[in-house]
Amino acid sequence: MNEERIVTGYCRKLDGNRVLCLEYEDGEWSTDCLYPDCEFSGTCRLMEKAFAEPEDRE
């Protein structure tokens, strides 16, 4: 079964708010985001929030 997540937050690359849709398939998350190749991936709060377990999210 595929898991999906939708996360909203600020994207430094776009310099604005973003809705990020992720889909878990074949053992990894896929998205249209440039992560992990984005220059801001090391400090990206949006992806940190996306990969957090549901009980850890605020």
C-alpha positions, 0 to 999 in steps of 0.5 A: 500500500502506498502512503501519501503525505501533504506538507505545507511550509516555506520553501527557501528555493522558491522564496515562498510558501509551498504545498509539498506532496510526497508518495511512498513507493518501492521503499522511498519517498518521491516528490516534485521537490528538488530535495536532496539536490537543492542547495538548501536541503541541509537546512530545509524545514519543509522536508524535515517536517515531511519526513517526521513521523505523524506523532512528531509533527506540529 
